[in-house]
């Protein structure tokens, strides 16, 4: 059966290059230019110039220009239409190069967002999602006829989709995890698996990596696997390519342009490679290239950032989100909260647990800073457990007012319900979300799946898409969405929310920006307020400072030459026109901070500066709190 399928899929349907002899690539889809924003139009031409060499069709008759190498990075602020841009590019690229076999690799849940975008824009190109067991109805007929009497298995379904795509029918969508699984090292005696591996590594003519910062660790199997893909026609889509450090950024740039590092080799260094073996040459050049990059980026400041930007400029297209200025507006706040006495004592007792392990310690502090009862979920030694009255804490679990962050959340939700606003609550851990779900159910008599929605890694992507649609529907009963930053902070639209609560502080500033951008994005019709919560005395403030420094570096490098201002805390057009009537006043926060029974939990409410070349840090306000 497998041999027959492969024989059937062995040849691509004969197709001619279906495009005009004259004109530009814009003429391939008449009228599409009018449906795109200015930054998308510029990026569209940028992609054509980088991958092919020109936008004029008469210059493309013989394929890409010989001096064109590698791909490009589309670094547009989250929520500014990168998916739509990529779809238009792929459509036109397939018209010029009908045998190109495009592949989109994305986080699993985002594949359905891509599918929805294909439907929304009525794209008449088959999109085969390898991660689902459903057929789209656009699989190759001859291949489907061969398996008509076969028992449908997940393996067979994937094979039909893969071979239909390989035959030249459509676009392949696959998650990073599944791609890594199917392209793992060759196995002796596994003909079918090796054939699949070969197809996925050698046959794509266009590779699109959505959230392309995902494979950034050079030691990871995923990064190494993507480096083996034959085509150099690659596009990385990422609103936040700078994640933690410049070495990760280097790895990302090497993925999109495999020969990126060679630009750092001098003639002298290249000459030295002549006297060593090929393996030692590669090892030597790789080490040297990284060394030059590390030296260049070791101390990036406002004064020397231009040198790094000049290196990226030829193949990185940047849009910082000025299109978002047309939205009602965004106001981000950092809120330092005072824990009640019991929570404060619990924090002190557990603050050293896991101190030798960064992840474990972060987990402990995050739980304790949200609600004291959550520390019962922590694995402790007998000595550590003896410091905690576990039965007492379990009795307090149902009382949200024993935890300063849970108290804040309950009051925000209460006031937002009166204003008919929806709230989006993010945490990197499941336990705080589960606890808040219990509190909301008990206090407001709300039902899970109706007023309360939850999205985390346990929920199947298909059901997740349904939850997104329900939450964004203004007529639905949904009032709160509890979301895991790991499962839901990238690529999805949650414009139903006008309030975003970030329960914990993470080391990577891109996580917070991505989370906020689920609500503050194209399609949002309300002013968006975000609350970054810090529990005083937990070390979260120091973490916020590290996050702010990384965020500042990202802004320095990924900013347009004439634009250092960031969209965070921007004034909307309405505000600029009517400064005397500042519409960003937060009625919810104002009500809470002035309420006699609530104002005591606020130590400081701060709005970070609007200029991206200014860095607000927690330590700037810490002296005021002591």
C-alpha positions in Angstrom: 0.0 0.0 0.0 2.7 2.5 1.0 4.7 1.7 -2.2 1.5 2.3 -4.3 0.9 5.6 -2.6 4.4 6.8 -3.1 4.3 5.8 -6.8 1.1 7.7 -7.2 2.6 10.8 -5.5 5.9 10.5 -7.2 5.3 13.0 -9.9 4.0 16.5 -9.6 1.1 17.4 -11.7 2.3 19.2 -14.8 1.7 22.9 -14.3 2.9 25.9 -16.2 4.0 29.2 -14.5 0.6 30.9 -14.3 1.5 34.6 -14.2 1.5 37.6 -16.5 4.6 38.4 -18.6 4.6 42.0 -17.5 3.6 43.9 -14.4 4.6 43.1 -10.8 3.8 40.4 -8.3 0.9 42.6 -7.1 -0.9 41.8 -10.4 -1.0 38.0 -9.5 -3.9 38.7 -7.1 -5.8 41.6 -8.6 -7.0 44.1 -5.9 -5.2 42.5 -3.0 -3.0 45.5 -2.5 -6.0 47.5 -1.4 -6.8 45.1 1.4 -3.4 45.3 3.0 -2.0 47.9 5.4 1.0 50.0 4.4 3.5 48.0 6.5 2.2 44.8 5.0 2.7 46.1 1.5 6.2 47.1 2.2 7.0 43.7 3.8 5.4 41.9 0.9 7.8 43.5 -1.5 10.6 43.0 0.9 10.0 39.3 1.0 9.9 39.0 -2.8 13.2 41.0 -3.1 14.9 38.9 -0.4 13.8 35.4 -1.6 13.6 36.0 -5.4 15.4 39.2 -6.1 12.7 41.3 -7.8 9.0 42.1 -7.8 8.8 42.6 -11.6 7.4 39.5 -13.3 9.4 39.8 -16.5 12.5 39.6 -14.3 11.3 36.3 -12.8 10.8 34.3 -16.0 13.9 32.3 -15.3 13.4 31.9 -11.6 15.2 33.6 -8.7 18.2 35.7 -9.4 21.5 33.8 -8.9 22.9 36.2 -6.3 19.8 35.8 -4.0 20.6 33.7 -0.9 18.7 32.7 2.2 15.5 34.2 3.5 14.2 36.9 5.7 12.7 37.8 9.1 9.4 39.6 9.4 9.6 41.3 12.7 6.3 43.0 13.1 4.7 43.8 16.4 2.3 41.1 17.7 -1.2 41.6 16.4 -0.3 43.5 13.2 -1.3 40.9 10.6 1.8 38.7 9.9 -0.4 35.7 9.1 -2.4 37.6 6.5 0.8 38.9 5.0 2.4 35.5 4.8 -0.7 34.0 3.2 -0.7 36.6 0.4 3.0 36.0 -0.2 2.6 32.2 -0.4 -0.3 32.6 -2.8 1.7 34.7 -5.2 4.8 32.7 -4.8 2.9 29.5 -5.7 1.6 31.2 -8.9 5.2 32.0 -10.0 6.7 28.8 -8.7 3.8 26.2 -8.8 6.1 23.3 -7.8 7.5 25.0 -4.7 5.6 22.9 -2.1 5.3 25.5 0.8 5.5 24.3 4.4 4.3 26.2 7.4 5.8 25.1 10.8 4.1 26.6 13.8 3.2 25.9 17.4 0.5 23.2 17.3 -2.5 25.4 18.4 -1.7 28.1 15.9 -2.2 25.8 12.9 -5.9 26.2 13.4 -5.5 30.0 13.5 -3.8 29.7 10.1 -6.7 27.5 8.9 -9.2 30.1 10.0 -7.3 32.8 8.2 -7.3 30.8 5.0 -11.0 30.5 5.3 -11.5 34.1 6.2 -9.7 35.4 3.1 -11.3 32.7 0.9 -7.9 31.3 -0.2 -8.5 28.6 -2.8 -5.4 26.6 -2.0 -5.6 23.3 0.0 -4.1 23.6 3.5 -3.1 20.1 4.9 -2.7 20.1 8.7 -0.6 17.1 9.5 -1.5 17.3 13.2 -5.2 16.4 12.7 -6.9 13.2 11.7 -9.6 15.0 9.7 -9.4 15.3 5.9 -9.9 18.8 4.4 -11.7 17.3 1.4 -9.0 18.7 -0.9 -6.6 15.7 -0.8 -5.4 14.2 -4.0 -8.2 12.1 -5.5 -6.0 9.4 -6.9 -4.3 8.9 -3.6 -7.7 8.9 -1.7 -9.0 6.2 -4.2 -6.1 3.9 -3.3 -6.9 4.0 0.4 -10.7 3.9 0.1 -11.0 0.4 1.5 -8.2 0.8 4.0 -8.8 1.2 7.7 -8.2 4.9 8.5 -5.4 5.3 11.0 -3.6 8.5 12.2 -0.5 7.3 10.4 -2.4 6.7 7.1 -4.2 10.0 7.3 -0.9 11.8 7.7 0.6 10.0 4.8 -2.3 10.9 2.5 -1.9 14.6 3.4 1.9 14.5 3.1 1.7 12.8 -0.3 -1.1 15.0 -1.6 1.1 18.0 -0.7 4.2 16.4 -2.2 2.3 15.9 -5.5 2.0 19.6 -5.7 -1.4 20.1 -4.2 -1.4 23.0 -1.7 0.4 24.0 1.5 1.5 21.7 4.4 0.9 22.8 8.0 2.8 21.0 10.7 3.7 21.7 14.4 7.3 22.0 15.5 7.0 18.9 17.6 5.5 16.7 14.9 8.1 17.9 12.3 10.9 17.0 14.7 9.3 13.6 15.3 8.9 12.8 11.6 12.4 14.0 10.6 14.3 12.2 13.4 17.5 10.3 12.4 17.2 7.5 9.8 16.3 4.1 11.2 17.5 0.9 9.7 14.8 -1.2 8.1 12.2 1.6 8.4 11.7 2.4 4.7 8.4 4.3 5.2 9.7 6.5 8.0 12.9 7.3 6.1 10.9 8.2 3.0 8.8 10.6 5.0 11.9 12.1 6.5 13.4 12.6 3.1 10.3 14.2 1.7 10.0 16.7 4.7 13.7 17.7 4.6 14.4 17.8 0.8 11.1 18.6 -1.0 9.9 21.9 0.6 10.7 24.8 -1.8 9.5 27.4 0.7 9.7 27.2 4.5 7.7 29.5 6.8 8.5 29.3 10.5 5.7 31.0 12.5 6.8 32.2 15.9 10.2 31.5 14.4 11.9 32.4 17.7 10.7 29.0 19.0 13.8 27.0 17.8 16.5 29.2 19.2 18.7 26.8 21.2 21.5 25.5 19.1 21.7 22.3 21.2 18.0 21.5 20.7 17.1 18.7 18.3 14.5 21.1 16.6 17.2 23.7 15.8 19.5 21.1 14.4 16.7 19.4 12.4 15.6 22.7 10.8 19.2 23.4 9.8 19.1 20.2 7.6 16.2 21.4 5.5 17.5 21.7 1.9 15.8 24.9 0.8 17.3 28.3 1.7 14.0 30.0 0.8 12.9 30.6 4.4 10.7 33.1 6.2 10.6 33.6 10.0 7.6 35.3 11.4 8.1 36.7 14.9 6.9 39.7 16.8 9.6 39.1 19.4 12.7 37.6 17.9 14.9 38.8 20.8 13.9 36.5 23.6 16.7 36.2 26.3 20.1 37.1 24.8 22.0 37.8 21.6 23.3 34.2 21.2 19.7 33.0 20.8 19.1 35.7 18.3 22.2 34.6 16.4 20.9 31.1 16.2 17.5 32.3 14.9 19.3 34.4 12.2 21.4 31.4 11.2 18.2 29.4 10.7 16.7 31.9 8.3 20.0 32.5 6.6 22.2 29.5 7.0 25.2 31.5 5.7 24.6 34.4 8.0 27.7 33.8 10.1 30.0 33.9 7.0 29.7 37.7 6.9 31.9 37.9 10.0 34.8 35.9 8.4 37.7 38.1 7.2 39.8 37.0 4.2 42.6 36.2 6.6 40.4 33.9 8.6 39.0 32.2 5.5 42.5 31.6 4.2 43.5 29.8 7.4 40.7 27.3 6.8 42.5 26.0 3.7 44.9 23.9 5.8 42.5 22.0 8.0 39.9 19.3 7.4 36.3 20.2 6.3 35.0 19.2 9.8 37.6 21.3 11.5 37.0 24.1 9.1 33.3 24.2 10.0 34.0 24.0 13.7 36.6 26.7 13.4 34.5 29.1 11.4 31.4 28.6 13.6 33.4 29.4 16.7 35.0 32.4 15.1 31.7 33.7 13.7 30.0 33.4 17.1 32.9 35.1 18.7 32.7 38.1 16.4 28.9 38.3 17.0 29.4 38.0 20.8 32.0 40.8 20.7 29.7 43.0 18.6 26.7 42.5 20.9 28.4 42.3 24.3 27.5 45.9 25.2 24.7 47.2 23.1 23.7 50.7 24.1 21.7 53.6 22.6 24.9 54.8 21.0 26.1 51.7 19.2 22.8 49.8 18.5 22.9 51.2 15.0 25.8 48.9 14.0 23.7 45.8 14.9 20.7 47.2 13.2 22.7 47.8 10.0 23.7 44.1 9.9 20.0 43.0 10.2 18.5 45.7 7.9 19.0 43.8 4.6 17.0 40.8 5.6 14.9 41.8 8.7 11.8 43.9 8.1 10.6 45.7 11.2 7.3 47.2 12.1 6.9 48.3 15.7 3.2 48.6 15.6 2.3 52.1 14.5 -0.7 50.6 12.8 -2.0 49.9 16.3 -2.3 53.6 16.9 -5.6 53.5 15.1 -7.0 51.3 17.9 -8.7 53.0 20.9 -5.5 52.6 22.9 -3.4 50.7 25.4 -2.4 51.5 29.0 0.0 49.2 30.8 0.5 49.5 34.5 2.9 47.9 37.1 1.1 47.3 40.4 3.0 46.5 43.5 0.7 44.8 46.0 1.1 44.4 49.8 0.5 40.8 51.0 -1.6 40.3 54.1 0.3 39.2 57.3 -0.3 35.5 56.8 0.7 35.4 53.2 3.8 37.5 54.0 4.8 35.0 56.7 4.3 32.0 54.3 6.4 33.7 51.6 9.3 34.1 54.1 9.0 30.5 55.1 9.2 29.1 51.6 11.4 31.7 49.9 14.5 29.4 50.1 12.8 26.3 48.8 14.3 25.4 45.4 16.8 28.2 45.6 19.4 26.0 44.0 17.1 25.4 41.0 16.0 28.5 39.1 12.8 27.0 37.7 11.8 25.4 40.9 12.4 28.6 42.9 10.4 30.6 40.4 7.5 28.1 40.7 7.6 28.4 44.5 7.6 32.2 44.6 4.9 32.4 41.9 2.5 30.2 43.9 3.2 31.9 47.3 2.8 35.4 45.9 -0.6 34.5 44.4 -2.3 32.8 47.4 -0.7 31.1 50.5 -2.7 27.9 50.1 -1.0 27.2 46.8 2.3 26.3 48.6 0.7 23.0 49.6 1.3 21.9 46.1 5.1 22.3 46.5 7.3 19.3 47.0 9.1 19.9 50.3 11.5 18.1 52.6 10.2 17.1 56.0 12.1 19.9 57.6 10.5 22.5 55.2 7.1 21.0 55.5 7.3 21.3 59.3 7.3 25.1 58.9 3.9 25.0 57.2 0.5 24.4 58.8 -0.8 22.5 55.8 -4.4 21.8 57.1 -4.8 25.4 58.0 -3.7 26.6 54.5 -6.0 24.1 52.9 -8.9 25.6 54.9 -8.0 29.0 53.6 -8.0 27.9 49.9 -11.6 28.9 49.3 -11.0 32.5 50.6 -9.5 34.7 47.8 -8.9 37.5 50.2 -6.1 35.6 51.9 -3.9 36.1 48.8 -3.2 39.6 47.5 -3.2 38.7 43.8 -6.3 36.5 44.0 -8.0 39.4 45.9 -7.0 41.8 43.1 -8.3 39.5 40.4 -11.7 39.0 42.1 -12.3 42.7 42.5 -11.2 43.5 38.9 -13.6 40.9 37.6 -16.4 42.1 39.9 -16.1 45.7 38.6 -15.6 44.6 35.0 -18.8 42.6 35.0 -20.7 45.8 35.9 -19.0 47.5 33.0 -19.7 44.6 30.7 -16.0 44.1 30.0 -14.2 40.7 29.7 -11.0 39.9 31.5 -8.1 37.8 30.3 -5.9 36.3 33.1 -2.5 34.9 32.3 -0.2 32.7 34.5 2.7 30.5 33.5 1.5 27.8 36.0 -1.8 25.9 36.1 -2.4 25.9 39.9 -3.1 29.7 40.2 -5.5 29.5 37.3 -7.3 26.5 38.8 -7.6 28.3 42.2 -9.1 31.4 40.6 -11.5 29.3 38.7 -12.7 27.8 42.0 -13.1 31.3 43.5 -15.1 32.7 40.5 -17.4 29.7 40.5 -18.1 30.0 44.2 -18.4 33.8 44.6 -20.3 34.5 41.4 -22.0 31.2 40.8 -20.4 31.1 37.3 -20.1 27.9 35.3 -16.9 26.5 33.7 -17.5 26.5 29.9 -20.0 29.3 30.1 -19.0 32.4 32.1 -15.5 30.9 32.8 -13.3 29.7 30.0 -9.9 28.1 30.4 -7.1 27.5 27.9 -3.9 25.5 28.7 -1.8 22.8 27.2 -4.3 20.1 28.2 -7.0 21.4 25.9 -7.0 20.0 22.4 -6.2 22.8 19.8 -9.5 22.2 17.9 -11.5 22.8 21.1 -9.3 25.8 21.9 -10.3 27.5 18.7 -14.0 27.1 19.7 -13.2 28.7 23.1 -11.6 31.6 21.3 -14.6 32.2 19.1 -17.0 32.0 22.1 -14.8 34.4 24.2 -14.6 37.0 21.3 -18.4 36.8 20.7 -19.8 39.9 22.5 -23.2 38.1 22.9 -21.7 35.1 24.6 -21.9 34.5 28.4 -18.1 34.4 28.7 -16.7 36.9 31.2 -13.3 35.5 32.1 -10.7 33.6 30.2 -7.9 31.9 32.3 -4.9 31.3 30.0 -1.6 29.6 30.3 1.2 31.8 28.9 2.9 28.7 27.6 -0.1 27.5 25.6 -1.9 30.8 24.7 0.4 33.8 24.6 1.3 33.6 20.9 -0.5 33.9 17.6 -4.1 33.9 18.8 -6.6 36.7 18.9 -8.5 37.4 22.1 -9.9 40.8 21.3 -13.0 40.1 23.3 -10.9 41.1 26.4 -10.3 44.7 27.3 -8.5 43.9 30.6 -5.4 41.8 30.8 -4.0 40.5 34.1 -0.4 39.1 34.3 -0.3 37.1 37.5 3.4 36.5 37.5 6.6 38.0 36.3 8.7 35.9 33.9 12.4 36.3 32.9 11.6 36.6 29.2 9.9 40.0 28.4 8.6 38.7 25.1 6.2 36.4 27.0 4.5 39.4 28.6 4.4 41.4 25.4 2.9 38.5 23.5 0.3 37.9 26.2 -0.8 41.6 26.1 -1.0 41.4 22.3 -3.6 38.7 22.4 -6.0 41.5 23.3 -4.3 44.6 21.9 -4.2 43.8 18.2 -5.9 44.6 14.9 -9.6 44.0 15.5 -9.8 45.4 19.0 -12.6 47.9 19.5 -12.1 48.9 23.1 -9.3 50.5 25.1 -7.1 47.8 26.7 -5.8 48.0 30.2 -3.1 45.7 31.4 -2.0 44.9 35.0 1.5 43.5 35.7 1.2 42.3 39.3 4.2 42.2 41.7 3.9 41.0 45.3 6.1 43.1 47.5 8.9 41.2 49.3 9.1 38.2 46.9 12.0 39.0 44.6 9.5 39.5 41.7 10.6 43.1 41.6 14.2 42.2 40.8 13.0 39.8 38.1 10.9 42.6 36.6 14.1 44.7 36.4 15.9 42.0 34.5 12.9 41.7 32.2 12.9 45.5 31.6 16.6 45.4 30.6 16.1 42.7 28.1 13.1 44.5 26.7 15.1 47.6 26.3 17.8 45.7 24.3 15.1 44.3 22.1 13.8 47.8 21.4 17.2 49.1 20.6 18.0 46.5 18.0 14.5 45.9 16.5 13.5 49.5 16.0 13.2 51.5 12.8 15.8 54.1 12.2 13.4 57.0 12.5 11.2 55.5 15.2 12.4 54.7 18.8 9.0 55.2 20.3 7.3 52.0 21.3 3.5 51.3 21.2 3.4 50.5 24.9 1.4 53.1 26.7 1.0 55.0 23.5 -1.5 57.8 23.3 -4.2 56.9 20.8 -5.2 59.3 18.0 -8.3 60.3 20.0 -6.1 61.1 23.0 -3.7 63.2 20.9 -6.6 65.1 19.5 -8.3 65.6 22.9 -5.5 65.8 25.5 -7.7 67.7 27.8 -10.0 64.7 28.0 -7.7 61.8 28.7 -9.8 58.7 27.8 -7.3 56.3 29.2 -8.4 56.9 32.8 -8.8 53.5 34.4 -12.1 53.6 36.2 -11.7 50.1 37.6 -8.3 50.7 39.1 -9.3 54.1 40.4 -12.3 52.6 42.1 -10.2 49.9 43.8 -7.4 52.2 44.9 -9.8 54.7 46.5 -12.1 52.1 48.2 -11.6 52.1 52.0 -11.4 48.3 52.2 -9.2 47.8 49.1 -6.8 50.6 49.0 -4.6 49.1 51.7 -3.4 46.3 49.3 -1.8 48.8 46.9 1.7 49.9 47.6 2.4 51.5 44.2 0.7 51.9 40.9 3.1 52.9 38.2 2.8 53.6 34.4 6.1 52.8 32.6 7.4 55.7 30.4 6.3 55.9 26.9 9.8 56.4 25.3 11.5 53.1 24.4 14.9 54.6 25.2 13.9 55.0 28.8 14.0 52.0 31.2 11.6 51.9 34.1 12.8 49.5 36.8 11.2 48.3 40.0 14.1 49.5 42.0 13.3 53.1 41.0 10.2 52.9 43.0 11.3 50.5 45.7 12.8 53.2 48.0 9.3 54.8 48.1 7.9 51.5 49.4 10.3 51.0 52.3 
